[in-house]
Amino acid sequence: MTPDMFDKITGVIHDTFVSGRGFAFTVAGGVAVIAALVATQTKRGENAEAGAGAAAHI
């Protein structure tokens, strides 16, 4: 493998990784914003004051 081919392959791998990472951060940010909006529009359940211990879920 020539050094020129090696540099081209390395460049493609790097660009693909950076692009994928940016897309993943964009999706994660969008999901976080949607989750925050949903959280502000919902109310607590009827049994929310009973506590969050293990016995409350059995």
C-alpha positions as CSV (number, residue, x, y, z in Angstrom):
1,M,0.0,0.0,0.0
2,T,1.4,3.3,-1.0
3,P,1.6,6.2,1.5
4,D,-0.8,8.2,-0.7
5,M,-3.5,5.4,-0.5
6,F,-2.9,5.1,3.3
7,D,-3.4,8.9,3.7
8,K,-6.6,8.8,1.6
9,I,-8.1,5.9,3.6
10,T,-7.1,7.5,6.9
11,G,-8.8,10.7,5.8
12,V,-12.0,8.9,4.8
13,I,-12.1,7.0,8.1
14,H,-11.6,10.2,10.1
15,D,-14.2,12.2,8.2
16,T,-16.7,9.4,8.6
17,F,-16.1,9.2,12.3
18,V,-16.4,12.9,12.9
19,S,-19.6,13.1,10.8
20,G,-21.2,10.2,12.7
21,R,-20.2,11.7,16.0
22,G,-21.8,15.0,15.1
23,F,-25.0,13.3,14.0
24,A,-25.1,11.4,17.2
25,F,-24.8,14.5,19.3
26,T,-27.5,16.2,17.2
27,V,-29.9,13.3,17.7
28,A,-29.1,13.1,21.5
29,G,-29.7,16.9,21.8
30,G,-33.0,16.6,20.0
31,V,-34.1,13.7,22.2
32,A,-33.2,15.6,25.3
33,V,-35.2,18.7,24.2
34,I,-38.2,16.5,23.4
35,A,-37.9,14.7,26.8
36,A,-37.7,18.1,28.6
37,L,-40.9,19.3,26.8
38,V,-42.8,16.1,27.6
39,A,-41.7,16.4,31.3
40,T,-43.1,19.9,31.5
41,Q,-46.4,18.8,30.0
42,T,-47.1,15.8,32.2
43,K,-48.2,15.5,35.8
44,R,-47.0,13.3,38.6
45,G,-48.8,10.0,39.1
46,E,-51.4,9.4,41.9
47,N,-49.0,7.3,43.9
48,A,-46.0,9.7,43.5
49,E,-46.0,10.8,47.2
50,A,-45.8,7.2,48.5
51,G,-42.0,7.2,48.1
52,A,-39.6,5.7,45.7
53,G,-38.4,2.8,47.8
54,A,-38.4,-0.8,46.6
55,A,-41.5,-1.7,48.7
56,A,-43.6,0.9,46.8
57,H,-43.1,-1.0,43.5
58,I,-44.0,-4.5,44.8
